[in-house]
């Protein structure tokens, strides 16, 4: 019965919104990972949560449990970062399922140790190969603020300053990718506390003690340090965001996938791409040697050459180009994908695409 609870949970998580789901492992590593995080009772209860936000008594009815017992267990699971909860001003606490990645995994960042990192590696190294679900990306890339020039057409949800100004609740957590790499002894010098959260998800992380509540000025300070550390800004792929990840090419798993793709520009969600005027380039090589995480630049005589197939529109090269040879330009309408209005819509789009797998 105990192992069956974890098998049911693994199948349940595989149907939650993530393009690759929670794929089974060839060695059962996914079950060992879940056993480390969930008690058997928590695993059983988690299978009764959905993407709809619901009161404890509704979930209790599906699970066949007493409402009081269910509420206590849900609150414990929320504190562990295994599910999402929100406290409306005029009503009871509501609970919602979280996908394993872009959810449960990131919420464990303060619990990372050598054993959990090894369990994660065992899972990732033995995931069963299966066709990738064709749907919109869960994250997108936006330019660092200094790379957007006044003449460049850009919408509010494409500008980091406008995204930040839209909220008044903020939280920051350590980056799970860099913390994991640091535990393994292969990390980098980029700031670790750099995952920024907004709105009700920021409130949730602060209430659960997973993240640290911060104000707008500290958000802007973290973004400034991210730019100085050559980090790429990757928010939720929605107009109303939950998170901005500040990603490095050496530790971030998603950027590693992009780096290994022959044409990253074709698979990333981004509204912009870099443009080069070779005659203006001074050959300082900052874009080649420091800023670009996608190897989009190469030395070509006394100036650089730009391979736009590898550009993901992050703007890091533009913000430090001393001659102005590099600028961002907007992609054509045919190359642009309109992000959904909010995260709930994004999750439903991905979930509908996943349903075809089953």
Buried (B, 14 or more C-beta within 10 A) or exposed (E): EEEEBBBBBBBBBBBBBBBBBBBBBEBBBBBBBBBEBBBBBBBBBBBBBBBEBBBBBBBBEBBEBEBEBBBEBBBBBBBBBBBBBBEEEEEEBBBBBBBBBBBBBBBBBEEBEEEBBEBBEBBEEBBEEEEEBEBBBBBBBBBBBEBBEEEBEBEEBBBBEBBBEBBEBBBBBBBBBBBBBBBEEEBBEBBBBBBBBBBBBBBBBBBBEBBBBBEEEBBBEBBEBBBEBBBBBBBBBBBBBBBBBBBBBBBBEBBBEBBEBEEBBEEBBBBBBBBBEEEEBBEBBBBBEEBBBBEBBEEEEEBBBBBBBBBBBBBBBBBBBEEEBBBBEBBEEEEEEEBBEBBBBBBEBBBEBBEEEE
